[in-house]
Amino acid sequence: MTGVAIAQLEKRYRSHGYDEIVALENVDVTIEHGSFVTIVGPSGCGKSTLLRILAGTLERTSGQVLINGRSVNGPTREMGVVFQSPVLLPWRSVLANVTVPAEIQGMEKKAAVQRARALLATVGLSGFEDRYPAELSGGMAQRAGICRALVHQPDFLLMDEPFGALDAMTRETMNLELLRIWREQGITVVLVTHSIPEAVFLADRVIVMTPRPGRIAEILPVELPRPRTLAMFNTPEFGRHVTAIRRHFSTEAELD
């Protein structure tokens, strides 16, 4: 496994009667297999655009994007995607929601159901397989969304502000849960967040992006021991990492 290699990536939007919008420009980054990378930057800087290009759901204008050595030219089974809202289908049970990607990709039904049940057990949702999304809390629904993204056993998990709508305590719990899943599943995670502390807490490296057009301002290694604990938020080492990222922005509000 070789991970992700992005070289000279650009994305430009062209609309009739409007000026061209440059969303991403000269983006170069390598993401090692099995690592955890977070992306921060001001609103509109192209973070989500970059994730959509990696997922193969948005075409790039120019440049190269390689996943495990192969060019990305559309959606691939190697990617699992989690959005801010889990977008569970209200008419399907939790188990049936989790198996959606497996059905789309033609996986054998029995194996997919077994995999889904195992994932739900991993995130503490055993006993909720036959419940419906309306019966779940926000954190439970997001856990189900993560299971859905992992059911087809992808190599990479792409996450776009997955915990942004959760309350602070649930968000902390979900951060710990995500780190545990990442460790157990052995996957590569790329997560977009507006929270600098969250970016530092989760990542091996933090990619800091500039205002539009989105470029990489800096890639900062996070030199904190693993496994991470919530107590680290109060350490000087953690504060130094946060400060190193925050200096790229004139105010905290720029990330909101």
Sequence and secondary structure as in RCSB ss.txt:
>XXXX:A:sequence
MTGVAIAQLEKRYRSHGYDEIVALENVDVTIEHGSFVTIVGPSGCGKSTLLRILAGTLERTSGQVLINGRSVNGP
TREMGVVFQSPVLLPWRSVLANVTVPAEIQGMEKKAAVQRARALLATVGLSGFEDRYPAELSGGMAQRAGICRAL
VHQPDFLLMDEPFGALDAMTRETMNLELLRIWREQGITVVLVTHSIPEAVFLADRVIVMTPRPGRIAEILPVELP
RPRTLAMFNTPEFGRHVTAIRRHFSTEAELD
>XXXX:A:secstr
   EEEEEEEEEE  TTS  EEEEEEEEEEE TT EEEEE  TTSSHHHHHHHHHTSS  SEEEEEETTEE  S 
 TTEEEE SS    TTS HHHHHTHHHHHTT  HHHHHHHHHHHHHHTT TT TT  GGGS HHHHHHHHHHHHH
TT  SEEEEESTTTTS HHHHHHHHHHHHHHHHHHT EEEEE S HHHHHHH SEEEEE SSSB EEEEEE    
SS  GGGGGSHHHHHHHHHHHTTSSSGGGG 
